[in-house]
Amino acid sequence: MEYQTPQFFHLMDYADRAEGDVIDMVSGNPDWEPPAALREGLREYADRDVDELQYAPSDGLLDLREEIGARRNVDPDRVVVTNGAGEANYLGMARALERGAGDEVILADPVYSYYPGKTQMLGGTERYVPVGPDGTLDPAAVREAANENTACIVVNTPKNPTGGVLDADQMEGLVAVAEDYDAVLVSDETYDHFDYSGRFASALSVDSEHRIVTSSFSKSMAITGVRVGYAVVPESLFDLVHSRHMLTNVAINRQGQYAVLKALRETGPEYYEESRELLQERIAAFTDALDRAGAEYTDPDGAFYVMAKFEDFPGTMENSKRLIDEAGVAGMPGEAFGEARADWHRFAIVTPRAVEAADRLAEYFG
Ligand SMILES: Cc1ncc(COP(=O)(O)O)c(C=O)c1O
């Protein structure tokens, strides 16, 4: 499979080379501080004894797996610490496809664009199901698309790019489809700390051998570069997930795991509350300005992206470049996420300049 530069890299590069000042709303890199204990943990680790600079256990530091297990109410033996949710998703999808129970992967449209790439790399075939008006996958629509060839159903909640959040009934319905079609539901819960609706229900709330939950600390602790995530895998699927992880990575970096563990232990709920509040304020200010631009937009229930639709300005790569050059705002074209929202643009609200960006859009389209 040929290497393809992700479209967001391409756009960030284009924005960097643009002549004027451009506000970057392309990448999902948080711009706020990680927990203080996270930075302390990274610093402390540099002075550790030499034996603590050697391989970690391949499934992750036991203390970290126990901490994750306690927080998510699962047996630590079901947890594999991974190189972010990105690797965890790959492991989950690979496990689903290697069971010999079909080669189709059901994905939401619009989709987080790494899932189709992983599907193709693993020899699977994508089958897209458009999201409902609430920006999530309706279990009934997934059931309609499911068939004897369905190996995997990938859901993301809270969802990038729509901001949709699956509630307990929807999650139960989705796990039931996976069970009925002998498939594996991979539930990517990377944005689990960014639920503004109060409705978020993890797939872990449904006990099943047919679901794998993935998550990470990339967004919740504002550390996408530290690379610590995890998968929670049922017993019958666990060994092959662990083997693939070990054969690919050997193990995950110790200092990142140590710092995340310290931060989990020493950070109170107010840290997460503050980042949610910051994002909610920004989203409100951004969408107010979109009103002034006469745009239609999503009011996300979770995660930190807003999608906007401007009249006669579909979400093409060409139009995203025009926005960079003519409005000084860089967003992602909706077409990068599939067909369902190809008329839209996605803006990541992870910049203190979100309101200024919205003002620029209001001026450009107003
Ligand atoms: C839905 C989704 N899953 C996974 C990831 C990757 O997360 P990680 O940094 O934990 O690999 C992202 C990053 O933007 C994402 O939006």
The ligand as a MOL file (V3000), in Angstrom:
LIG
                    3D

  0  0  0     0  0            999 V3000
M  V30 BEGIN CTAB
M  V30 COUNTS 16 16 0 0 0
M  V30 BEGIN ATOM
M  V30 1 C -11.4710 9.5960 16.4780 0
M  V30 2 C -10.0200 9.5630 16.7430 0
M  V30 3 N -9.4450 8.3910 17.0760 0
M  V30 4 C -8.1250 8.2910 17.3150 0
M  V30 5 C -7.3120 9.4080 17.2190 0
M  V30 6 C -5.8390 9.2380 17.4680 0
M  V30 7 O -5.6310 9.2840 18.8300 0
M  V30 8 P -4.2370 8.9230 19.5010 0
M  V30 9 O -3.4350 10.1840 19.5600 0
M  V30 10 O -4.6220 8.4600 20.8570 0
M  V30 11 O -3.5910 7.8720 18.6730 0
M  V30 12 C -7.8570 10.6580 16.8830 0
M  V30 13 C -7.0080 11.8530 16.7580 0
M  V30 14 O -7.3990 12.9040 16.3420 0
M  V30 15 C -9.2470 10.7270 16.6410 0
M  V30 16 O -9.8400 11.8860 16.3160 0
M  V30 END ATOM
M  V30 BEGIN BOND
M  V30 1 1 1 2
M  V30 2 1 2 3
M  V30 3 2 2 15
M  V30 4 2 3 4
M  V30 5 1 4 5
M  V30 6 1 5 6
M  V30 7 2 5 12
M  V30 8 1 6 7
M  V30 9 1 7 8
M  V30 10 2 8 9
M  V30 11 1 8 10
M  V30 12 1 8 11
M  V30 13 1 12 13
M  V30 14 1 12 15
M  V30 15 2 13 14
M  V30 16 1 15 16
M  V30 END BOND
M  V30 END CTAB
M  END
